[in-house]
Amino acid sequence: MNTNLNPSEKAEPKTDVKCRFFAHYYDQNVLMNNRLTLMGKHLISDDLDKYWLNLKSLLQITDEDAEFISKKIAGVTDEEYKLKEIDYIKKMLYKYLSDFKNTDSYIFDYLRSKGYATPYLEYSIEDLISLGWVQLS
């Protein structure tokens, strides 16, 4: 995939890469001039530097989302799930999901659909925040 970025450089990413990142969050909330608006194709423009996504931290994952990912997506059985405390499961999911190299894309698709911040390409969530692409709510 051509990202138009050189990972060894810390240069400002190109607008087309930011557009592709934002497209993963279509129909999510974005902030512009401190006003919340719904992400749509009208926002993919030359003025993209004015926008950032207002997303939830993976640390805020709900019990329902943690259970869905554990059971339905990651293949954890009901018995395995019942043996662990939900807080333990959330901590393990956060650790696992923070390293985007370990995670299948369909898990990220689910998380993005729920408004959680996820890594993108070679950028960690912290990188996306420092670039001004994401603000955690």
Secondary structure, 3 states (H helix, E strand, C coil): CCCCCCCCCCCCCCHHHHHHHHHCCCCCEEEECCEEEECCHHHCCCCHHHEEEEEECHHHCCHHHHHHHHHHHCCCCHHHHHHCCHHHHHHHHHHHHHCHHHCCHHHHHHHHHCCECCCECCECHHHHHHCCCEEEC
